């Protein structure tokens, strides 16, 4: 054969034998470890509201791991000219092909339920977070409680699985009876304690202002737990999208509400002493566990009928309404704190405090600011008002704190907030701040009426130039008679 014929095959000759690449010792040990892992994992079962044993993906991978060959059996040739191995699917190439075929379900039919399972609870968390008008809770603590909720799932799963094994292997109960007992009694206790561990830490932080923050932090922890749980159950669902929708509007919201109740209890009695704090934690846990037990008993009381599903969704939506009601209740008490603290030696004028009291109407109040000064200046003004609200809340919290360390931390935050508000006041500018105060309702005027009365009683002559009238003319807020007093408050902060 000449050089041009090297590598050519004579027509009609049999194809050369193709040999699969050998499996190394490391690959063989890895396959064995994976096989043992997935075989052990299949023993565990879900112990929450849905009867789910394991994920189909785990079944596919476990089946493939069982078929991974040893080094000795890996050198099985392909059939001459054929597509199938004579090994009957026992070699590594066949196992890999099976896994690849099994992964074809990672398409829109699976990704859409995943998006629903994650997106809907996250959207409700965003809604609950937006209810805090004063943004008193630090975003870092929200993220921290969310991460704590993620970590609570494996802890709860291990504890629930241990309880199930104890009931079946130790006490001799049947699997069905033990599973029902774990779902309706053990799981609510274990999961609510696990989800609240992050809240117990957060309540000791200076960024935790009042039980409004507790409701938001608790809802974040419960939402994170529910998201992981949804993804865990999703793989075994016959109807992934239907299951995702059902859980997103029922179980997920129940988890968020239950944890929010714990946060409200901790925040409500945050400034109490040792026994009061412990009692608050017990009340929060009892409320959360009662809600969780009632929900699990409802969905496990028989076949999941439309009536059961409607009841579960009603509990979920009602839980969000209850969480929002707790937040509004807390905001009303926080407004009372602001009326008490703002303007009392914290560098906030009466006009600025009046705007802070009306934070619920902030979009309406600041719309003219954006129209006259632009969107960036409007954001600065809104941030300025939020900082003033936080300043008042932290001042009240420092006065109520019984723990010296907590009081010192809050006082340091008050000083920092005062510096931030002064810097923002200068950044916003005198002209813009004067305009902000000029568009306020008449509640901000009595301070200046009292000042005019005091000046008149002292016999002070009327100045030759009315500075406040000039500012009113520049801002276009309208002129008044010379004897009617100023239309704008003093833009300088009170001492």
N, C-alpha and C positions, 0 to 999 in steps of 0.2 A: 504494500500500500504506500502510495507516494504521500508527500507532505500535504497535498491538497485534499487527500482523503481522510486525514486525521479528524476524528470526531464525527464523521458521517456514518450513518447506519444504512446497511444494505436493505433495499426494499424487500419486505416480506420477512425480515429477521425479527425475532422476538424482542420486545422492549427490555431494556436493562432493568434489573431489580432495583426498586427504590426502598431505601432503608430509613426509617424514622430516626431522628437524632436521639442519641442515648440520654437517659435521665440520670443526672448526676446524683451523688449521695445527698448533697444538700437539698436538691429538689425532692428527692424521695422522702427525706425527713420532714421537709416543709409540708409535703402532701399529707404525710401521716399526722402531723400536728393539726393541720386544717381539718382533716377528717375527724379527729377526736374532738376538736372544738365544736364543730357543727353538730356532731352526734350528741354531745353533751347539751348543747344549746336547745336541741329539739325536745329535751325532757321538760324544759321550763315552759310554762304556759302563762297566758295573760290572766290577770286577776282583777280586771276592772270591769267597766260596764258592758264591754263587748266580749263575746266568746271567741277568742282568737288564740290559736296555738303557736303558729310560727309563720314566717314569711315564705312565699313560694321561691323567692330568690335564694333563701337559705337552703330550701329543698334541692334546688337545681345545683347549687354549689356543693352541697353535701353529697349528692349523687355523683357529681363529677369527681369529687375527692375520693369516693369509694372506688372509682374506676381508674384512678391514677396508678400506673403500673410500677413495678419494681424495676431495677436496672436490668435484671435478667429477662424480663418479658417485654422490654421496650423495643427490641430489635426484631419486630415483626414486619415482614415486607408487605408491600401493597400487592394486591392481585394484579397480574399482568394486564395492562390496558383497562383495568377496572377502577371504579370510583370508591368502592367500599373495601374496608380492610377485612381480611379473613379472621381478624381477632374478635370480630363480633362486637366491636365498640369498647374493648378493654384497654386500648393503648392510649397514650397521652394525646395523640392527635385527635382521636375520636372524642376524648373527654373535653378537650379545648373547644372542639366544634359544638359539642352539646351546650357548654356554657355560653358560647357566642349566640347560639340559637335561642337559648333561654333569656338572653338579655334583650331580645327584640321587643319585649313588652315595655322597655323604657322609651315610650313614644308619647305622643300627645294624650293618649288614653290613660297614661299614668302621670304625666307631668301636670296635666290640668288638675286632677285631684290633689296633687302635692301643693300646687299653688293655692288651691282653696283651703287646704288644711293649714297652711302657714299664713296666707294673706288675710283671711277673715278674722282670726283672733288678733293678728297684729293690727288690723284696722280698728277693731274695738279698743285695743290698748291705746292707740293714737287718739281716739275720741275721748277716752277717759282722761288721758294726760292733758288734753286741751281744755278740759273743764277747770283746771287750776288756773284761775285768772291771774294770780300773783306769781305763778311759777316759783313757788317757795321751795319746792323740792329740787335738789340738785340732780342734773341729768346723769351724772356719774353714779349716783345711788340707784337710779332707775335701772341703769345697765347692770349694776352689781346685783340687784335683786332678780333681774331677768336671768343672769348667769346662774345664780343660786337656784332658781327654778329648774333650769336645765340639769343641774347636777343632782337635784332632788329625785329625778326619775330613776336613774340606776340604783340609788339607795332604796327607794321604795320597791323597785322591782325585786331586788335581792331579798328584802325583808318579807315581801308578800310570798315569794317563792319558797322561802324557808318555812313560813307558816303553813303553806300548802303541803309541803313534804312532811312536816311534823304531824299534821292532821291525818294524812293518808298512811304514812309508814309508822308513825309512833302511836297514834290513837286508833288506827284501824278503820277510819271512816272511808266511805266510798269516795271516788274522785268527784262525782257530781255534788255530793253533799258538802265535801270539803271546799270545793271551788265556790259554791254559793255562799258558804260561811265566810270565806275570805273576801269575796266581793262586797258583801253587804255589811260586814262588821270589821274585819281586820284592815282592809285597804283604806277605808276612809280615815281611820285613826293614824295609820302609818304615813299616808300621803300628806295629810294636813300638817303633821308635825314636821315632816321633811321639807315641805314648801315654806314653812314659817321660820326656818333656821336663819335665813338671810335677813328676815325682818327683825328678829331678836337682836341681830348685830346693828342693823340700820337705825333702830330706834335710839341707840346710844350715840349716834353721830350728831354733830351740830347742824348738819344740813337737814336733818329731820325736824321740821318745824311744828307740825300739828297733825291731827289725825287725817286731814286732807292728804298729806303726804303718805300716811300709812295706807290709805285706801288705794292710792296710785301704785305705791311700791308693792303692795300685796297683789294687786291685779296683774302687775308685771310678772311677778313670780309664778302666779297661777297660769298665766297665759303661756309662759315659756314651758312649763310642765306639760300643758295640754298640747303644745305644738309637737314636742318630742313623742308624746303618747300617740298622737294622730299618725305621725309618720311610721311609728312602730306597728300600728294596727293596719295601716293602709295596704301593705303588700298582700295580705291574705283575704282581702275583701273580694267577693264575687262582683260587686258593683262598686268600684273604687270611688267614682264621682258621687254616687248617692251616699255612701258612707262618709265621705269627706264633708258634704253639705250638712248631713245630719249632725255629725260631731262638732262641726264648726259653730253651729247655732245652738247647741245644747251642752254637750260635755265640756267643751272648751270654755264657754262662758260660766258654767258652774264652777270650774276650777278657779277661774279668775275671781269670781264673787266670793267663794269660800276663803281664799287667801286675803281678799280685801277686808273681810270681816275681822280677821286676825289683826291686820294692820290698823283698822279703826280702833279696836280695843286697846292695842298697845299705844297708839298715839293719843287716845282720849285721856288716859291716865299716865301719860309720860312723865309728868312732873310730880307724881306721887312718890311715896316712900316704898320700901322693900315689899311689904305685904300687899300694898295696893297694886304695885306692878305685877306681882305674881297672880293676884286675883284677876287683873285685866287680861293677862295671858290665858288663864283658865277660861274666862268668859269668851274670849275670841276663839280659842280652840273648840270649846263646846258648841258655839254657833256654827263654825265651819264644819265640824264633824257631823252635826245634826243635818245640815243641808246636804252634805255629801252622802250620808246614809240614806236619806229620803230619796235622793236622786237614784242611787244604785238600786234601792229596793223597787222603785218604780219600773226601771228598765229591765230588771231581772225577775219581775213578778209573773212572767209568762211569755208567750210569743210576742214579739215586738209588733203590735198592731198600730194602725194609724192613731188610735187614741193614746197609746203609750208614747208614741213619737211626738204627738202634739203636746202632751204633758211635759216631756223632756225639754222641748224647745221653749215652752212657756216658762219653765224654771230658769233656763239659760237667759232668755230676754228679761225676765223679771229680775234676775240677779244683776244685770247691767243697770236696770232702773234703780234698784236698791243701792248699788254703788254710787250712781250719780246723785241720789238723794242724800247719801252720807256726805258726799263732797259739797253739795249745796248747803247742807247744815253746817259743815265746818267753815265754809266761806262766810256765812252769816256771822258766826262767832268771830272769825278773823277780822271782819269789818268792824266789829265792836272793839277789838284790840287796837285797830288802826285809829279809830276815833279817840281812843284813850292815850295813845302814845305819840302820834304824829304831831309835830309842832311843839313838843315839850322838850326842848333842848337837844333835838336831834338834827337841826339844820333844815327843817322842812317848813315852808311857809304855809299859811292857811289856804291860799289859793291852790297851791300844789297838792296839799292834803285833800282838798275838795275833789280834785280830779281823781286821786287815788281811790276815794270812796266810791267813785262811779266807774270803776274798771269794767263792769259788765257792759257799759255803753262805750267802750273805748274806741271801737271802730267808728261810731257816729261822731264822737268828740274829736277824733283825730283826722277825719276826712278833710276838713278845711286846711289842716296843716299840710297834708300831702298836696292839696291843690295849689297852695300858695308857695310852699317851700320845697316840694319834691318828696319822692318816696324815701330817699335816704335820711332826710331830716325827720320824717315821720317815724322811721324805725328808731332813731335816736331818742325821740321824745317818748315813744312807747317803752323802750328799755329804761329810760330815766324814771318813768312812773312805776315800773315793776320793781326797780331797785329801791325806790322809796317805800313801796309796800313791804318788801322784804325787810327793810330797815325797821319799820314799825313792828313787824312780827318778831324779828329777832330781839328787839328791845324788850318786848313783853315776855318773850321766852326766857331771856336772861334774868328778868325780875322774878319769874316763877320757878326757876331751876333750883332744886334742892341740893344737887350734886355740885360741889365747888369746882370740879374739873369741867363739868358741862357748862357752868355759869361763866367760867373764864374763857372757854372756847367761844361761847356766844358773844361775850363782850368783845372779843377780838374780831369776830365777824361784823359786829356793829361798827367798829372803828373802820374796818375795811370798806363796808358799804357806804359809810359817810364819805370816805375819800373817793369812791367811785361815782357817787352822785354829784359831788362837787366838780369832778372832772367832766362828767357828762353835761352838767349845767353850763359850764364854760364852753363846751363843744357845741351845744345847741345855740347858744348866743342869747344876748339880752333881748334883741328884737323879736326872735321867735318865741322865747319864753313869755314875753309880754303879750304876744298874740295868743298864746295858749291860754293865758289867764283871762284875756279879754272875751273869749268865747264861752266862758263858764256861765252857768245860771247865776241867779241873784244870791245863792247861798254864800258865795264868797265875799259879799259886800259888807256885812255887819262890822267886820274888823275895821274897815276904813271909815264907816259911819261913826264908830266910837272914837277913832282918832280925830276926825273933824270936830266932834263934840268937845273933846278934850282941848283941842287947839282954840276953839271959840271961847271956852271957859277961861283959858289962860290969857285971853285978850290978844292972841297972836294975830297980827295983821295978815290979810290975804296977800300972798306973794304976787309980784308983778307979772310973773310968767308962770302959767299953769303947765308944768312938765307933763302931767298925766293926760291933760287934754291934747297936747301935741302928739304924744304917743298914740292916743286913740285916733287922732286924725290920720296919722301915718298908716295905721293898720286898717283904717276904713271901718272901724267899729261904730262910728257915729259920734256926734258931738252932743254935749249937754250944756245946760245953762251954767253960767259962771258960779252961781251959788248952789248948784246941785251936787257938788263934790266930784271927785275924780271917778272916771269910768274904768280905770285900770288899777290893779293893786301894785304895790311897790315890787319891782322885779328883784330887789335884793333879798336874799334869804335872811330869815330872822336869826338872831344870835342864838 
